[in-house]
Amino acid sequence: MKKHAKQAGNSRVLKHVLRVLPFSPFTKLIGWILQATSLYLALTSIEITSIAIVWWCCTLSAALLTIAVYFSSLLDT
């Protein structure tokens, strides 16, 4: 595992991805606002609160999986 982590950590693609990602406080604020808005929309569009929260968590985890697969594909090139 040390060898794999070392190769991935020294990858030029990983370094490029980390430079491209925005880390400004404004970007983080926009992300939190969008996340809160999506939760609000889930809670208002579905009548049963518990089902709305489960649906929102599933959607959030699917979005995170999509982002992880995308960045993984960048590392493979």
PyMOL CGO cylinders between C-alpha atoms (Angstrom):
from pymol import cmd
from pymol.cgo import CYLINDER

trace = [
    CYLINDER, 0.00, 0.00, 0.00, 2.87, 2.41, 0.64, 0.3, 1, 1, 1, 1, 1, 1,
    CYLINDER, 2.87, 2.41, 0.64, 4.09, 1.99, -2.91, 0.3, 1, 1, 1, 1, 1, 1,
    CYLINDER, 4.09, 1.99, -2.91, 0.62, 2.58, -4.34, 0.3, 1, 1, 1, 1, 1, 1,
    CYLINDER, 0.62, 2.58, -4.34, 0.03, 5.64, -2.19, 0.3, 1, 1, 1, 1, 1, 1,
    CYLINDER, 0.03, 5.64, -2.19, 3.44, 6.98, -3.14, 0.3, 1, 1, 1, 1, 1, 1,
    CYLINDER, 3.44, 6.98, -3.14, 2.76, 6.53, -6.87, 0.3, 1, 1, 1, 1, 1, 1,
    CYLINDER, 2.76, 6.53, -6.87, -0.68, 8.12, -6.64, 0.3, 1, 1, 1, 1, 1, 1,
    CYLINDER, -0.68, 8.12, -6.64, 0.61, 10.97, -4.50, 0.3, 1, 1, 1, 1, 1, 1,
    CYLINDER, 0.61, 10.97, -4.50, 3.43, 11.77, -6.94, 0.3, 1, 1, 1, 1, 1, 1,
    CYLINDER, 3.43, 11.77, -6.94, 1.25, 11.50, -10.02, 0.3, 1, 1, 1, 1, 1, 1,
    CYLINDER, 1.25, 11.50, -10.02, 1.41, 14.56, -12.26, 0.3, 1, 1, 1, 1, 1, 1,
    CYLINDER, 1.41, 14.56, -12.26, -2.31, 14.17, -13.00, 0.3, 1, 1, 1, 1, 1, 1,
    CYLINDER, -2.31, 14.17, -13.00, -3.21, 14.19, -9.30, 0.3, 1, 1, 1, 1, 1, 1,
    CYLINDER, -3.21, 14.19, -9.30, -1.14, 17.31, -8.78, 0.3, 1, 1, 1, 1, 1, 1,
    CYLINDER, -1.14, 17.31, -8.78, -2.86, 18.94, -11.75, 0.3, 1, 1, 1, 1, 1, 1,
    CYLINDER, -2.86, 18.94, -11.75, -6.31, 18.00, -10.43, 0.3, 1, 1, 1, 1, 1, 1,
    CYLINDER, -6.31, 18.00, -10.43, -5.51, 19.42, -7.01, 0.3, 1, 1, 1, 1, 1, 1,
    CYLINDER, -5.51, 19.42, -7.01, -4.34, 22.68, -8.60, 0.3, 1, 1, 1, 1, 1, 1,
    CYLINDER, -4.34, 22.68, -8.60, -7.49, 22.97, -10.72, 0.3, 1, 1, 1, 1, 1, 1,
    CYLINDER, -7.49, 22.97, -10.72, -9.91, 22.41, -7.85, 0.3, 1, 1, 1, 1, 1, 1,
    CYLINDER, -9.91, 22.41, -7.85, -11.20, 25.69, -6.43, 0.3, 1, 1, 1, 1, 1, 1,
    CYLINDER, -11.20, 25.69, -6.43, -10.57, 26.10, -2.70, 0.3, 1, 1, 1, 1, 1, 1,
    CYLINDER, -10.57, 26.10, -2.70, -11.75, 29.64, -2.14, 0.3, 1, 1, 1, 1, 1, 1,
    CYLINDER, -11.75, 29.64, -2.14, -14.15, 30.38, 0.74, 0.3, 1, 1, 1, 1, 1, 1,
    CYLINDER, -14.15, 30.38, 0.74, -16.67, 31.67, -1.81, 0.3, 1, 1, 1, 1, 1, 1,
    CYLINDER, -16.67, 31.67, -1.81, -16.71, 28.31, -3.59, 0.3, 1, 1, 1, 1, 1, 1,
    CYLINDER, -16.71, 28.31, -3.59, -17.18, 26.46, -0.32, 0.3, 1, 1, 1, 1, 1, 1,
    CYLINDER, -17.18, 26.46, -0.32, -20.04, 28.81, 0.60, 0.3, 1, 1, 1, 1, 1, 1,
    CYLINDER, -20.04, 28.81, 0.60, -21.72, 28.16, -2.75, 0.3, 1, 1, 1, 1, 1, 1,
    CYLINDER, -21.72, 28.16, -2.75, -21.35, 24.41, -2.16, 0.3, 1, 1, 1, 1, 1, 1,
    CYLINDER, -21.35, 24.41, -2.16, -22.98, 24.59, 1.27, 0.3, 1, 1, 1, 1, 1, 1,
    CYLINDER, -22.98, 24.59, 1.27, -25.80, 26.76, -0.08, 0.3, 1, 1, 1, 1, 1, 1,
    CYLINDER, -25.80, 26.76, -0.08, -26.47, 24.31, -2.91, 0.3, 1, 1, 1, 1, 1, 1,
    CYLINDER, -26.47, 24.31, -2.91, -26.41, 21.38, -0.51, 0.3, 1, 1, 1, 1, 1, 1,
    CYLINDER, -26.41, 21.38, -0.51, -28.85, 23.08, 1.88, 0.3, 1, 1, 1, 1, 1, 1,
    CYLINDER, -28.85, 23.08, 1.88, -31.08, 24.02, -1.06, 0.3, 1, 1, 1, 1, 1, 1,
    CYLINDER, -31.08, 24.02, -1.06, -31.16, 20.44, -2.31, 0.3, 1, 1, 1, 1, 1, 1,
    CYLINDER, -31.16, 20.44, -2.31, -32.14, 19.22, 1.15, 0.3, 1, 1, 1, 1, 1, 1,
    CYLINDER, -32.14, 19.22, 1.15, -34.85, 21.87, 1.35, 0.3, 1, 1, 1, 1, 1, 1,
    CYLINDER, -34.85, 21.87, 1.35, -36.21, 20.86, -2.06, 0.3, 1, 1, 1, 1, 1, 1,
    CYLINDER, -36.21, 20.86, -2.06, -36.21, 17.19, -1.06, 0.3, 1, 1, 1, 1, 1, 1,
    CYLINDER, -36.21, 17.19, -1.06, -38.09, 17.93, 2.15, 0.3, 1, 1, 1, 1, 1, 1,
    CYLINDER, -38.09, 17.93, 2.15, -40.68, 20.14, 0.46, 0.3, 1, 1, 1, 1, 1, 1,
    CYLINDER, -40.68, 20.14, 0.46, -41.29, 17.99, -2.62, 0.3, 1, 1, 1, 1, 1, 1,
    CYLINDER, -41.29, 17.99, -2.62, -41.81, 14.68, -0.81, 0.3, 1, 1, 1, 1, 1, 1,
    CYLINDER, -41.81, 14.68, -0.81, -44.59, 14.55, 1.77, 0.3, 1, 1, 1, 1, 1, 1,
    CYLINDER, -44.59, 14.55, 1.77, -43.03, 11.99, 4.12, 0.3, 1, 1, 1, 1, 1, 1,
    CYLINDER, -43.03, 11.99, 4.12, -39.99, 13.49, 5.82, 0.3, 1, 1, 1, 1, 1, 1,
    CYLINDER, -39.99, 13.49, 5.82, -38.17, 10.24, 6.50, 0.3, 1, 1, 1, 1, 1, 1,
    CYLINDER, -38.17, 10.24, 6.50, -38.48, 9.13, 2.86, 0.3, 1, 1, 1, 1, 1, 1,
    CYLINDER, -38.48, 9.13, 2.86, -37.30, 12.57, 1.72, 0.3, 1, 1, 1, 1, 1, 1,
    CYLINDER, -37.30, 12.57, 1.72, -34.16, 12.34, 3.87, 0.3, 1, 1, 1, 1, 1, 1,
    CYLINDER, -34.16, 12.34, 3.87, -33.41, 8.81, 2.63, 0.3, 1, 1, 1, 1, 1, 1,
    CYLINDER, -33.41, 8.81, 2.63, -33.87, 9.94, -0.98, 0.3, 1, 1, 1, 1, 1, 1,
    CYLINDER, -33.87, 9.94, -0.98, -31.62, 12.96, -0.40, 0.3, 1, 1, 1, 1, 1, 1,
    CYLINDER, -31.62, 12.96, -0.40, -28.88, 10.80, 1.18, 0.3, 1, 1, 1, 1, 1, 1,
    CYLINDER, -28.88, 10.80, 1.18, -29.04, 8.35, -1.74, 0.3, 1, 1, 1, 1, 1, 1,
    CYLINDER, -29.04, 8.35, -1.74, -28.80, 11.19, -4.24, 0.3, 1, 1, 1, 1, 1, 1,
    CYLINDER, -28.80, 11.19, -4.24, -25.88, 12.73, -2.35, 0.3, 1, 1, 1, 1, 1, 1,
    CYLINDER, -25.88, 12.73, -2.35, -23.98, 9.45, -2.21, 0.3, 1, 1, 1, 1, 1, 1,
    CYLINDER, -23.98, 9.45, -2.21, -24.61, 8.85, -5.93, 0.3, 1, 1, 1, 1, 1, 1,
    CYLINDER, -24.61, 8.85, -5.93, -23.20, 12.30, -6.70, 0.3, 1, 1, 1, 1, 1, 1,
    CYLINDER, -23.20, 12.30, -6.70, -20.12, 11.59, -4.56, 0.3, 1, 1, 1, 1, 1, 1,
    CYLINDER, -20.12, 11.59, -4.56, -19.62, 8.27, -6.33, 0.3, 1, 1, 1, 1, 1, 1,
    CYLINDER, -19.62, 8.27, -6.33, -19.81, 10.01, -9.70, 0.3, 1, 1, 1, 1, 1, 1,
    CYLINDER, -19.81, 10.01, -9.70, -17.20, 12.56, -8.63, 0.3, 1, 1, 1, 1, 1, 1,
    CYLINDER, -17.20, 12.56, -8.63, -14.90, 9.82, -7.27, 0.3, 1, 1, 1, 1, 1, 1,
    CYLINDER, -14.90, 9.82, -7.27, -15.15, 7.81, -10.49, 0.3, 1, 1, 1, 1, 1, 1,
    CYLINDER, -15.15, 7.81, -10.49, -14.42, 10.92, -12.55, 0.3, 1, 1, 1, 1, 1, 1,
    CYLINDER, -14.42, 10.92, -12.55, -11.28, 11.77, -10.57, 0.3, 1, 1, 1, 1, 1, 1,
    CYLINDER, -11.28, 11.77, -10.57, -10.24, 8.12, -10.65, 0.3, 1, 1, 1, 1, 1, 1,
    CYLINDER, -10.24, 8.12, -10.65, -10.48, 8.15, -14.43, 0.3, 1, 1, 1, 1, 1, 1,
    CYLINDER, -10.48, 8.15, -14.43, -8.25, 11.24, -14.52, 0.3, 1, 1, 1, 1, 1, 1,
    CYLINDER, -8.25, 11.24, -14.52, -5.61, 9.37, -12.51, 0.3, 1, 1, 1, 1, 1, 1,
    CYLINDER, -5.61, 9.37, -12.51, -5.66, 6.43, -14.93, 0.3, 1, 1, 1, 1, 1, 1,
    CYLINDER, -5.66, 6.43, -14.93, -4.57, 8.56, -17.88, 0.3, 1, 1, 1, 1, 1, 1,
]
cmd.load_cgo(trace, "trace")
